[in-house]
Every structure is written in structure tokens, then in C-alpha cells.
């Protein structure tokens, strides 16, 4: 490669001279600023020396010849791009060769940015391609709760059995706490259903003490129409006629229901069928007289007035009549129909709470498919179950409350608990 040295008073003059002689083919290799001192330091002279070379290796050409040779009749886009790139390279060489001159006001080319190759006069379709749109970022993967399906199943079967929302939340939360430590192991559907019924059974409290040792004065309270009279007759049969003779109790029945037409006559007919005396008490004095007449009885069953939530007079009368001299001998039990709505059951519990309810007798389970509504309330109020009735037949359609019988009333499970615990129900009764 042949190098050319161009000398001029200033850098600008040297570059101008190089371009006039060699055109755009000239490339600057290096620059040197020379200061010549005159005699005794007087008359300093400066000049700039540029060391250059030609890009195509040819010698100098006149401006006229250069114009004719560098402008073909028709130029293609690739030649135009090369010329633009050569011009940008020329400026880059100038910056690299620049040596600052303290006495010159020439701006430093190194501070000037590279000019992009402008291709305005070149067809767009020949110079660039469309930049593809960036691929969308994948959405973060959300892992599925391994217990979600089981918990949905638990909510479904509990709702089907008419358990309250509070009760369902309690069961589901308790099941999740038990299963989460064992993950990723998950029980089968049948195993999970057994866990559900285990929670239900553990939440049902049974009044075994009253079943085995009923109080001497057994008062059954509850709203009108829940079947108190029939239930009293069934309880009388359980303790007075069904057991072997040596285990039977001496039972008396006192009916306070003188307001409902035919109430006394209905109870009297039950007493005759069971060979159990029935006494009538229309007021407070009549009630105390009936108690004195039943002094030899081991079990006195009281069929109370079926009160209405709006009948305050009956409420006061019932409270006064049950205020017997010896309170330790009397216990009050609440009869609730399984076919009642949850809101009505809540109202019944509120209406009779002043009687200090010992336990609950669930009636008319044959008129509904579920008792989850009553079980939920008994669990929340911590009141146990005593008896469950499922028909009008005396003394057949009454059962001592038991876990097995409660399970037989559950619906929506894969396993048939009714047949599975059939023998256990019989043994409990």
C-alpha cells in the first residue's frame, strides 16, 4: 500500500488539499502537527502533516477525471450504499488521526458522533426488512390446589344435606388442616368421604345420660305442630312397656294442652293402649295436684302447651306451671321438626332458651331427606340429641339418638351408610 504525505498550514487545509487531489478515495492514516521554531525562538511556524493512502490503490486524479469516472450513467443501490459507507469511514479516520492543537479553534472530530448511512434515495424494499414483533411473554403458570376437587366435593355433599354455611366452613377447614401435611399424597374419594362423616359424627353430641337415666319429671316443650303428644306416647312406651317387666319404670303422663281441641282425648287414648295413666292439668293448681297424685311414679312425662311465638300469655303460663317446688327433679327437652326451615329452627331455639333445654328430640324425619339444619344448630349451641322420630306409629317410630342413626340419614355419599350401619342402629336402640 502506497502512503501519501500532504503538508498544509492547518489540518483543514491539508484535508481540503487531499480531497482536491484524490477525491473521496483518500483515507487518512495519521496526523502530525509540527511547530518549527525560528532563530532564537523567534518566528515560530506551524504546519500539519497528513499521512494518507488511497482505498483502491490508484494515484492522484484531477477533479475533472474523478467526476467522469465516479459517476456512471446508472448506479445500483449497492454502489450507493458503498459510497455512503466510504464517506462515514473517512470521517472515522479523521477522528482517529486527530491530534489536538492548542492554538487552533478546530472542533475535535472525536466528539462528533458517526452519521448513519442515509438511504433516502434507495428503494425501501431493497434496503431493510420488517422487524418482527416481539413474542408475547408467557403467562406465569398457576399451580392447581391438589385438594381443590376434594374440598368442592365436601361442600357439595354437606350442602346437599342442608348443613349451614358456618358448619360447612368449619368441616372444610378442619379437613384441609389434616390433609395438607401429607401432601402430595391425596386420599381417594371413598377415603375422603369417610373423613367427612367422621367429622360429622364427632360433631354430634348424644345425651346418653338422659337415655339411660331419665329425670323423674320429663317436660317436653316446643312449638305447635311438631308432634309433642305422639312423641310423649312413644317415650312412655320406651320406658314403661317395651323393656322386660323387671326393667320397666312406673310411668305417668300429665297433659297441659287444654287449648288444642282433642288434645287430652288423643293422649288419653294413647294411655289406655299403653296401660299408662294420663292426668290433666288446666292451670297451675291442677298441675301441682297431678304431681301429688303421681307421687309413686318413677317417670312423669309432661305434654306441654304448644306455644306460638306471638302468644306471650301462654308463655308466662307455661313457665309458671313448670316452676315446681323441687327444680332438681325436672328437665326440659325441646322437640323440633326436621322439616322446618333453618330460620324457623333458629327462632324455636330462641323462644325456648329460658327453659334451659337439656337436649333435643328431632321429630318427623320421615317428612324430609336431611337433618343437617338441626345438626348444625345443635353443634353451634352445644346442645345434644336425645331421640329421633320418623313416623306416627306408637311405639315403633322412635329411636334413641346415635351416631349410626345420624349416618343413616345422610345423602349424596358414594357409600351406603344406611345399610352399612343397619345392625349398629338396631343395637343402639
Secondary structure, DSSP 8 states (H G I E B T S, - for coil): --EEEEEESSHHHHHHHHHHHHGGGEEEEEEEEEEE--GGG-S-EEEEEEEEEETT------HHHHHHHH--SS--HHHHHHHHHHHHHHHHHHHHH----TT-----GGGS-------TTS-GGGT------------------TTHHHHHHHHHHHHHTT--HHHHHHHHHHHHHHHHTTTT----HHHHHHHHHHHHHHH--B-HHHHHS--SEEEEE-BTTS-HHHHHHHHHHHHHTSS-GGG---EEEEE---SSTTHHHHHHHHHHHHT--EEE-SSHHHHHHHHHHTTT-SEEEEE---B-TT-HHHHHHHHHHT--S-GGGEEEEEEEETTS-HHHHHHHHHHTGGG---EEEEE-GGG-S--HHHHHHHHHHT-EEEEEE-SS-TTTSEEE--HHHHHHT--S-SS-HHHHTHHHHHHH-
